[in-house]
């Protein structure tokens, strides 16, 4: 007879995953059917298939939140689920792509997930240019933690960025040290989880998302590094695109539907000219605005998933 159980997805790689049942068992599973999208952090309903000795995920329980990205057709895809906080990691090396950072911050705003900037590898030093960018984020109101996976500096501050009982995800460029931070917070734990998800041929994957249990009933998801990221356009606030400076300034614009690009009497552009809205952040907004309009057009009048 088949068994039905509820579980939490703790590791994913493609359509292969590991779930943790309520009794603590770690079980390998696959989604049942191509239409089911399952991501790390999901609470799922599973059913055993005794004929093939497999465990199938048959349903995803309602998500309280998720980080979503846009696909090339403008549709919305979940990346990780049931988050309370998003830890956006950057470092002096590799050189940070702050436009990607901004898009993660916009995606967090679109689903009301609290973001924190995590500046790793602080032992390498923060040059004047990066320091000015971090000051602009601070002035806008973004929280930040500086730490080092290499020296162990301020890991307590990193842990404190995740409230007790909350779930957070580490996101960012490849090479910024997300997995190294996990290894410092939980020595030896990463290898144990890494063995749970394998590709078809049995090789260890380097593209898996994994959930780790931290002290204080916290959960931390380590997600694969990226070269680019586009937030889901159907979830962004069309007026501000998730930029908190734009949200504050937009009520002062002449037109309610101002795009803050070339419209007259735009309070956002006036703030850039006055030096009260950081020019690079505004350029980041402009780039996301153009991408937003391109992907919105790709979705068509009825929208696509």
C-alpha positions, 0 to 999 in steps of 0.5 A: 500500500502507498503511504501519504506524508507531508514533508519539507523540501530541503534540497533540490537539483533539477527534478531531484530533491530530498525532503524531510518528513515530520519524523525527521527522515530524509527521503529522496523524491521526485515531482509527480508530473511535469506540471508541478513546480517544487523548490527548496523550502516548500512544504509538500504532500508526498506519496510512496509508489511501492511498484517502483520504490519511489517517493513522489511529490504530488502537491505543494502546500500553499506558500506563505512567501517565495522569491520569484524570477522572470523567465524569457517569456516574462512568466514567473518562476519560484526560486525558493519558498517560505522565506522571512528574510533574503540575505543578498551576498556580495564581496570585494572579489569577484567585483560586485555586480550591483545591478544584480544586487538591486534586482534581488532587493526589488524581488524581495520588496515585491513579495514583502521579504525582508532583505539584508546586504551581506558583505563577505570577505571584508578582510580584503578591504572595502575600496572607496567606490564600494564604500560609497555604494554601501553608504547609498544603500544605508541611506536608502534604508537597507540593513547590512552586515559585514563579515568574513567566511575566511576569518570568521569575523562577525558571523554572530552578526550574520546569524542575528540577521535571521530572526529566531524561528525564521527562514532565510535564503543566501543569494548572489553572484557565483564566488561571493562565498555563500557556501563558505558562510554556511560551512562556517555557521555549521562546520561539517554540515554542508557535506552531509547535505551535499550527498543527498542530491545527485544527478542521474549519473550519480555525480555530486551536483554543484547547482543544488539549493539546500536548506540547513537548520541553524540554532534558534529554530532558524532555517537557511537556504544556500542557493546557486550563484548567478551571473544575472537575475530578473525579478518576476515582472508580474509581482513588481509594483509597476510604479516603483519596481521595488526601489524604495527611494522611488516609492518614497519620491513618486508621490511628488511626480506630476503624473500618477503613472509617471515612469520616471524616465522622461516625463516632465516634473518627475520628482525621481529625476529631480532627486537624481539631479539634486544628488539626493538619489544615487545616480547608479541606483537610478541607472539600475532602476532605468535598466529594470524599467526597460526590462520590465516593459520588455518582459511585460510585452513578452507575456502578452495581454493575458499574461503567461506563467 
